[in-house]
């Protein structure tokens, strides 16, 4: 795994953790925003799955709804 892929994985893992705890709806919203901003420099190196995931995250944040992947 390249260094860029490792950095992407670390950021994506933290975003996932925050989303699974609905961090976008509490005091973790700022941290989530910082992480999403960081992803922009890696966009060209991300796989389609990560890009799709980020689009979903952004949509949920914009709508201000609970993250519920089980439904």
C-alpha positions in Angstrom: 0.0 0.0 0.0 1.4 3.4 -1.0 1.9 6.2 1.5 -1.0 8.1 -0.1 -3.3 5.1 0.3 -2.3 4.8 3.9 -3.1 8.4 4.6 -6.5 8.1 2.8 -7.3 5.0 4.8 -6.5 6.7 8.1 -8.8 9.7 7.2 -11.6 7.5 5.9 -11.5 5.3 9.0 -11.9 8.3 11.2 -14.7 9.7 9.1 -16.4 6.4 9.3 -16.1 6.2 13.1 -17.5 9.7 13.5 -20.4 9.0 11.1 -21.3 5.7 12.8 -21.6 7.7 16.1 -23.5 10.5 14.4 -20.6 12.9 15.1 -22.0 15.2 12.4 -24.9 16.0 14.8 -22.9 16.7 17.9 -19.6 18.4 19.0 -17.6 16.3 16.6 -19.1 18.2 13.6 -16.0 20.4 13.4 -13.6 17.5 13.4 -15.6 15.8 10.7 -15.5 19.0 8.6 -11.8 19.1 9.0 -11.4 15.6 7.8 -13.6 16.1 4.8 -11.5 19.1 3.9 -8.4 17.0 4.1 -9.9 14.5 1.6 -9.9 17.1 -1.2 -6.1 16.8 -1.7 -6.4 13.0 -2.2 -9.5 12.9 -4.4 -7.6 11.8 -7.5 -6.1 8.9 -5.6 -9.3 7.6 -4.1 -11.1 4.5 -5.3 -14.7 4.7 -6.4 -16.0 3.2 -3.2 -14.3 5.9 -1.1 -15.6 8.7 -3.4 -19.2 7.3 -3.2 -19.0 7.0 0.6 -17.9 10.7 0.8 -20.7 11.7 -1.4 -23.1 10.0 0.9 -21.5 11.5 4.0 -21.8 15.0 2.5 -25.4 14.4 1.6 -26.3 13.3 5.1 -24.5 16.2 6.7 -26.3 18.7 4.3 -29.6 17.2 5.2 -28.8 17.1 8.9 -30.2 13.6 9.3 -29.0 10.6 11.4 -26.5 8.3 9.8 -28.2 4.9 9.7 -26.6 2.4 7.4 -28.7 -0.6 8.7 -31.9 0.7 7.1 
